[in-house]
Amino acid sequence: MPPADDAPPSYALPFVVAVSGHRDLHPDDVPAVAAQLYQSIELIAAALPHTPIHFLSALADGADQLFAEQVLALQRACAAREGEGGRRIELVVALPMPFDDYCREQAGGEAGARRDPAGFEAARLAFAARFQRYSACAGKVFVIPPAPPAALLGTPMTRAEAAYAQLTRYLGIHAQLLLAVWDGQSGGEQFPRLPGGTLDLVHALLHGVERDPHRRSRRRFAEPARGNLLHLYSRRAQSSSDRLPAASAAGGARLLRAGGRDGEAVAHWMAPQPEWPGVLAPTLRSWLRAPIRACERWAEHRAWCDAVAHTETRLQRTLDAPALAVLYRTHAAGREIDLLNRLHRQALLAGDAGAAQRYAASLEASGGAFLGSLGQGGAAALPAAQRPGLAPLLQAFRVADVQAERAKRWWRYRWRFMALAVIMASAAPTLRLTSGTHGELVESVVFTSGAMCAVGTYLWVALSRRRNAYLDYRALAEGLRCQMYWLCAGEAALVTDHCAQRAGGGMGWVRHALDACLVAPPVPGLAARGVLRGWIDDQRAYLSGAGNRWRRRQHARAVAFGNNMLLSALMMSLAALATTLVFGRSHMLPLILLLAGMKLATGVGAAWLSLATKMGHGETAAQAEQLHKLYGRADAELLRSEGAPCSNAEKEHHARDLAFALGKAVLDENAGWLAAYQQRRLNWHGR
């Protein structure tokens, strides 16, 4: 059952699994398909133990309702086994059209009503009863928002076909994994690719879902979804299935891959392929050619081995090859989400009561700033109309925002340790003077120790899977902030259509997480001018607030200290040169001291400047300055619009356009900053 409204949210991001399949399943295959569905969703839930799994379905007849039945069975099993862990299993129902229209279409539509009115009415009432039996246990039931007209490309469609095509697009965009209950037959006149059908969804996921070609966006973006489609074989209750083999209760889902044309047999990935990352440990040649990449590959391999071991322990059975394929794809698609949820739960339920309270207060402060910009006093003060759709986004934003700051502090502490290790290695020549007999040995030991500490710390961070945590969580928080303001202003665009379209370095999961957070009821828009004014004022106050002023002062002090150290090194080098020219070799001790001090000052200054620029407050202050200018220009444009001689409706329309333009500019600025920061990281890694 869904959690109570007053329960503290212990999860941050959901993992969305959707279903699509035949409405007329063969009666002899239903028990086998039910067993395969349960095995698959049980495996997915066990692979991500810290993450809420939202199972998305339209509750059509056939595969959808069979899927919902297995989800509710898994929910009961998890509640009995894990206690409150059963809350993380949730059935989400997304309708392509209003409920009454949906019941009519499922009963046969207008053609069925004309052909047999009595039979049509009986079928409509029967479907409504079956639907309500499952929807009563669902966590969310809503009608999906209308898709942009330009997104539904192709031949002309009826209203019902357009609604089902819109559902197909919705599932393809917002689901991280999709189960297709399908007989594998496609192509030709006998099995046409109808809009919104299972074949249409399979084709869309294998070849890329067309995103919103927004009228204010310069280009389209098709995001391929290869590997995220799981196939469960089942026949239809038609004469065309007489020659097909019956479904088997064993074997489970298999990964579909692109490559076959319409009319050809479907192609599957065998599990798991050796070339997939994380399956095999790096070879000796990899360690010799690229040790940093080999460390990362080893971390992926160990994470995969641990995931297999833990999943087998939870399920109390050995996984076969198809199950390993599903586990690998689930692990690859959801491990970053599961890590963020685990970090959030550990901080929220920490043994130290004081630390847990401080973390909860940080979450409340992060969400309170957003609500304050809307004129709300707290999470409970969210308007009833906005709460179902906005509360999940707000919770994910809070966690991502706070975890980004924690990750940055975590990284800064490690960077400081590496800087101290470099300084220790730079000070090795000075320690040589402590002993005339063992000076060289002392120098070698200290230099080697400092170098090993620096490299070892870096490799430890690389193996911890949290090297890019700050970048990922910051991108996630900024995307959620922009999406919430857009929704409140009545703008239906998705931030994933306009940001991080070419993000690399493992940040692709952020896009999927943003899409998954939007599996919620639509948010009714507020007054666009009020939302935009609150957005601008909140961000300008933050960017010019005490926190950013302190960061600028700290950065200025760090840069001044680093420059002074480098200047001191230069002065000592000039003094050493003057000593050599004036006294020759008669004063060796002052010369050695000057050279050792020069080397030490150079190392300290370079390390301090690197720390201040990369992991200190330098880039944060520079980005804050650019964003402050951007919000200033938006403020001036909003004031100009408010003073224009036009109606309130025109002002609202202009404010909505300005909110979209502001969000697009903020997303571009953050994407550019993250790309530049990540590119330096990639160079640092030697890739």
N, C-alpha and C positions, 0 to 999 in steps of 0.2 A: 504494500500500500504506500502511497506517497507520504512523505513526511509531513508532520503537522506544521502549521504556519509559524508557530513560536519556537520550533526546534532550531538550535544553533546550527547553521550550515557548516558541516565539517568537510565538504568537498569544494573544489574550485571549478574544475572544468569537466564536462561530460565527454564520453566517447559514444558516438552515435552509430548504431547498426540498423540498417533498413532492410526491408524485404520487398520483393516483387515476384509474382509467380502466376501460374495458371489459375483461373477461377474454377475450371472444371477438371479438378484432379481425378485421376482414375481411382475408383473406389478400392481396388486391390492394392494400390500403392500408398494409400493414406497412412496406415500404421508404420510402414517403413520410412516414409518422409517425415512423419512426426518424430520418430526416433533419431533420424539424421539431424533434424532441426534442433532437437534438445541437446544432442551431443555437441553440435557446433556452437550454440550460444553458451552452453556450460563451459566449453573450452575458452571462448572469448572472455567470459567473466572471470575465469580462473587466471587468465594471462595478465589481467590488469586488476590486481586485488585492491588497489587503493583508489580506484576510479569509478564514478557512477556510470553505469551503462544504460543509455537511453535507447530502447528498441522502438524504432519508428515504423509505423504501418498505417495504411489507409483503411484497414479492416474490411477490405472487400471479401467476397466469398472465396472459398478455396484456400490458396496458400496463405493469404494474409491472416485469416482467422485461425488457421492451424498454427501459424507462427505466434499469434497472440496467446493461444492456449499454452504453448510451450514456454513462453516468456513468463506467464503467470505461475506456471508450475515451478520454473526456476526461481522466481521471486519467493515462493513459499519455501523452497528448499534452502535458499540462502538465509531466509529469516530464521529457519529452524537451526541451521548450522552456525551462522555467524551472528545471530542476534540482530542488533541494529544494522548489521551489514546488509540485511535484506532491503534496506531503504535505497541502496545504490542501484538496484534493479528496478527500472521504471519503464512502463509501457506508455509511449507517446503516440497519439492518434492525430494525423494530419489529413484533413479532408480536402479534396480538390474543389469542392463546391459546397454550398449550404446543405445541411443535413437532409432536408426534405427533397431537394433536387437530387442528392446523391442516392437516396433510397429509390427514387423513381428510375434513375439510370441503371442501378443495380438490378432492378426488377424487369428491365427490358426497354425502358425509355418510351418515347412517344409511339414508336412502332408497335411495341408490345401492348401499350394501352389501347391502340386502335384495333389490334388483332383480337385480343381477348381481354376485355375490360375486367371481368370477374377474376380471371386467373392473374392478371396483372396486379390487381389490388391485394389479392392473397399473397402474392410473391413480395410485394412491397412491405406489407405488414410483417411477414416472416423475416425478411432481411432486417427490418428495423429492430425486431426483438433480438435477433442474433447480434446485431451491432451493439445494442445497449447492454447486452450481457457482458461483453468485453470492455466496452468503453467505461462502464461503471467502476472498473478496477484500474483504469488508466490514470496516470499522473497528470497528463495534459490532453485536452481535446480541443482542437481549433481548426479553423479554415485557413489554408495557406494564403498569403497575400498575393494579389495578382501579379503575374510576371510582366515585364516590359513587352509591349507588342513586338518590338524588333527582335526579341530573344526567341520567339516562336517562329522560326523561319521554315519555309517549305511550301507545300501545296496548301490551298485553302482548306480550312477545317471547320466543322460545325462547332457550336458552343461547347458541347460535351467533349468532343475530341480535343479542343483547345485546353479545356480544364484538365484532362488526363495528360496531355503533353506538358502542361505546366507542372503537374505532380511529378512527372518523370524528371524534369529539370530540377525541381526542388530536391528530390531524393539524390540525384547525382551530385549536386553542389554541397549539400549539408551532411551527407552520411560519409563516415570514414570507411566503413565496410558495408557491402550490400550482398545479401543472400538472394540469389536468383533460383527459384524453384521452377525448372524449365526442362523440356525434353530435348533441347539442343537442336531442334529442327528450325530451319530458317530459309527464307528465299522462295522465289517462285510465286505462282498464283495461289497455291494451296496454303502457304504460310507467309502472307504478306507482312510487311513491317508497318503496322498500324500505329498512329500517334498515341503515345501513352502506354503501349503494350510492353510486355516483358522483353520482346525482341528489340523494341525501340530503346529501352533502357540499357540493355546489354550492349547494344551498338554504341550508344552515347558514352557509356563508361569506358569502353575499350578504345574509342577513338577521340575522346575529349568532349567535355560538356561545354557548350557555348555559353560564355558568361554574358553579362549585360553590356551590349554595345551602346553605352549611354550617349545621349545626344551631346553631352558636354565633355565626353571623353574622346581622345584623339584616335584610339584604336580599339579593336576587339581583343579579347584574350580568351583562348580556349585552353582549359587546363586538362591535360590528359590524366586519366585515373586508372592506368594500367596496374593490374596486380591487386586492386582493392575489390574485385568482384569474385564472389565465392559461388560456385555452381553446385546445386543439389538436384540430381536427376529425378524426374518424375514424368510419367506419361499423362496424357490428357484422356478424358472420357470421350474419345472420338474414334471413328473407324480408322483414322490415319495412324493411330497408335497401336493397331493390332499386331503389327510386325515388330514392334519395339520390345526390348526385354523389360521385365518388371524391375521396379526399383528395389534396391537392396538396403536393408536396415543397417548394414555395416559399411564402412568406408568413409562416411561423412562428406563434408564439402570439399571441393577441389578448386584451385585457383584457375580462373579463365585468363587467357592471354590473347592478344590481338594477333592477326596474321591470316586467318581464314576469311575467305570471301563469302557472301551470302550464298546459301545452298551447300556449302562445304561443312564437313563435320567440325564440331567445336574443338578447340585446342586447349590443353591444360598444361599448367606448370607442374612438373613433378617436384616433390618436396625433399628437402630444400636443395636448391642448386649449389654446387661448390663455389660458383663465382659470386654468389650473394654475400655481401659483407657479414661478418660475424659467424659464418658457418665453420670456416677453417681458421686455425691459428696462423699467423704470419710465418713465412718460411725464413730460413737463415739468410737467404739472399735479400729478403725485404728488410731485415734488421741491419744488414750491411749497407744497403743503398739508401734507405730512408728511415732512420731509427725513430723519428717522431711519428711518422705515419704508421710504422709498425707498432708503436705503443698504442696508438688509437685503435688500430685493427685488433690488437690483443684485448683492449678494453671491450670492444664490440663482441669479440668472441667469448670472453668470460661472461659478459652480460647475457648473451644468448644461452650459454650453457647453464647459467644460474636460472634463467627463465624456464628452461626445459625441466630442470630438476625441481624447482618450486611448483610448477604446474602439475607435474606428475605426483608430487606429494599431496597437493590439494585434491586432485581427482582420484588419487589412490589407484592409478593404473598406468601402464606403459603406453606412450603415445606411438601410434603407427605413422607411416610416411605421410598420408593425407592430413592427419592431425598435426604433424610437425609443420606442414606447409601453412595451415591456417594459423597455427601458433606463431610462426615466423612473421607472417604478414600482420597479424594483430600486434605482435611485439614491436615491429618496425613502425607501425602507424601510431601506436599509442604509448610508447615508452616515455616520451618526454612529458606527455600529459599525466601519466601515472607518477612520474617523478615529482612534478609540481604538486599534485594532490598529496603525495606522501610527505613532502616538506611542509605543506600547510597543516596536515593533520598532526605531524610531530610537534610543530610549534604551538598549535592550538591545544594539544593534549599533553604538553610537556610536564614532566614530573616537578619541575620548579614552578610553583604557583605564581611567583612574581613574574617570571619570564613569560608564562602563558598570558597573564593579565596585560603585560606590556604589548605583547603581540596582538591581542584582541583590541586593545586601545588603538594601536596603529591601524588596524583594519577599519575601525569605526571612524577614525580621523580621515582616512583616505576616502571612504565613501561619503562622509559628511561634507567634504569640500564640494563634491559633485552635487549632492542634494541641496547644499546651500546656494549654489549657483542657480538652481531652479526655484529657489524660494521655499524649499522644504527643510524641515528641522531634523530629520533623521530617517532611518530606513523604514520605520513603522509609519512615517508620515507620507510615504509614497501614495499617490492617488490610487484608488481601487482599480480604475481602468488601466493605469500604466503598470501596476505591480506585477501581474502575471508575466508580462513580456519583458519588463525591465529589471526585475529582481535578479534573475540568473546572470544577466550581463553585469549588473552592479557588483554581485558577489565575485565574479571572475575578475573584474577590474580591481577590486580591493586586494585580492590575493596577489595578482600579478604585479601591482604597484608596490606592495610591501615587500614581496619576495625579490623584486628587482633591486631595491635598496639594500636588502640583506646580502644579495649576491655580489653587489658592488663592494660592500664592506669586506666580505669574505675574500674577494679577489685582491683588494687593496692590501689587506694584511699579508697575503702571500707574496705580493709584489714587493712590499717593503722588506720581507725576509730575503727575497732574492737580491734586492738592492744592497742589503747589509752583507750578504755573502760576496757580492762583487766588490764591495768596499774592503772586505777582509782580504780578498785575493789581491787587491791593489796595494794593501798595506804590507804585503809579504816582504818586499825589498827593505822596508824600514826595520822589520824584525830581524833581518839578517845581521844588523849591527849589534844585536844583544849578545852575541857570542862569536868570538873570533875562531873558535874551533868548530862549532856546529852551526854556524850561521847559515850556510847553504842548505843544510838539512832542515833547519827551522823554516827558511823561506819556502822550500819545496813543499813541506808538509802543510803550511798555512795556505799557500796558493792552491794546492790540490784540494784541500778541504773546502775552501771557499767556492771553487769551481764546481765541485761535486754537490755541495749544498744548493747552489743556484740551479744547476741542471736537474738535480733530483727533485727539487720543489716544482719546477716547471713540468717535469714528467708526471709527478704525482697529480698536479692539477689537470693535466691532459687525460690521465687515466680515470679521474673522478667523474667524468661526464658532465662537469659543471663549468667548463672553461668559458663557454659562450652563454652562460645562464643570464647574465645581466643584459646582454644584447637581446636575447630572445624574450625575456620577460618585459623589458622596456618596450619592445615592438608590440607585444601583445597588449600591454596596458594602454599604449597610445591608440592602437586600433580600436580597442573597446571604448575608450573615452570618446573618440570621434563618432563611433557607431551609435553610442547612446545619445549624443547631442543631435545627430542626424534624425534618429527615430523620434526624439522629443519635438524636433522642429517640423516633423511631417515629411522628411526626406526618406524615401524608400530605398535608396541606393545602398549597396553593400560595400563596406570598406575593402573587402578582398577583390573587388573589381577594379580598384584604383590604387592599391598600395602593394609593395613588395612582390610585384609580378615576376621579377627575375631574381628574387632573393636566393642566395646560395649559402653554402657552409652549414647545411642542416637546419636552416630557418623555415623550411617549407611547412613544418608542423604548425607554425604559428598561423598560417593561412587556414589550415584545416580546423584548428582550434577556434578561430574566429567564426568560421562558418557553422561549426557545431554548436556554439553558444547561442546562435540565432534560431535554433529549433525551439520556438516558443510562440505563444500567441502574438499577433501583431500588436504594436504599441500605438494607441491613438495619439495623434500629435497634439501638442500644446500650442500656445501662441508663439509663432516663429520669432517675432521680434523680441519677446521676453526671453526666450531660450538663447537667442544669439547674444543679447545684451549680457545675460548671466555668464555665458561661456567666455566672452571677451573680458569682462571684468574679473572673473575668477582667475583666468590665466595671466592677465596682466598683473594682478595683485601677487600671484605666486612668483612670477618671473622677476618682479622688482621687490620682492619681500626680503625679510631678514636672512632667510636661508641662502638665497642666491648672492646677497651682498657678502655674507660670511665666506661663501665659496670663492668669490672673486678676491677677497682679501687673502685667503689662504693660498690661492694660486699665485697671487702677486708676491707673497712672501717666499713661497717655494722657488719661484723663478728667480727672485732676487738672490736667494741663498745659493742656488745653483750657478748663477752667473758670477757671483762673487768668488765662489770656489774655483771656477774656471779662470777668472781673472787672477786669483792668487797663484794658480798653477803657472799662468803665463809670466807673472812677475818673478816667480821662483826660477823658471827656466832662463829668464834674462839675467837674473842674479848669478845663476850657475855659469852662464856663458861669460859674464863679466869676470867672475872669479877665475875661470880658466885662462882668460886672456891676460889678466893682470898678474896672477900669482903662479900660473902654470900648474905643476903637480905638487907644489910644496905644501898646499893646504887641501889635502884629499878629504879629510873628515867633513869640513863645511860643504864641500862639493857633493859628497855622497848624501849628506843630509838634505841639501837642496833638491837633488834629483829624486830622492825617495819622497820628499814632501810634495814635489811637483806631480809625481805619479799618483800619490794618494789623493791629492786635491782634484786631479783630473778625473779619477774614478768616482769620487764622491759627487763632484759637480755633474758629471754625465748621468750617473744613476739617479740623482735627485731631479734633474730636469726631465729625464725619461719618466720617472714616477709621477711628477707633477703634470706632465702633458698627457700621458697615456692613461694612467690609472688614478690620477689625482682629479682636480677640479677644472683643468684647463679646457678640455673639450666641452664639458658640461656648461661652463660659463660662456664659451663661444656660441654654443647652440642656443642657450637662453637669450643671449643678445639678439640673435637672428629672429627667434620666435617673438621676442618682445616687439621688434620692428614690424613683424608680420601682423600681430594682433593690433598694433597701433594703426596700421593702414586699414585693417578691417573696421576698427572703431571709427575712423574718419569717414569711411564709406557708409557705415550705418547711420552716422549723424547726418550725412548729406541726404541719405534716403528719407530719414525722418522729417527733414525740413522741406522735402519736395512737395509741390502742390498736386497730390494725387489721393485717391481713395484709400481707405484702410485695407481693402482687399488687395489692391496693387502693392501697397507697402508690405503686406504679409508675403505676397508672392516674391517680391524682391528680397525680402529677408530670408526666405527659404533658399533662393538662389545664392545669396551671399553666404549662408551657412554651408551650403555644399562647396562653394568655391574656397571658403576658409578651411574646411576640413580637408579638401584635396590639397591645398597648399601646405597645411601642417603635415599631412601624410607624406608628401613629397620631400619636405624638409627633413623629417625623421628618417625616411628611407635613404636619402642621400647621406645623412650623418652615419647611419648604421652601415651603409655600403662602404663608405670611406674607412670607418673604423675597422670593419671586417676585412677589408683589403689589406690594411696594415697587419692585421693579425695573420692573414694568410701568408704574407711575405715573411713575417716573423717565424712562421712554421716551416718555411722553406719550400712551400708548394709552388 
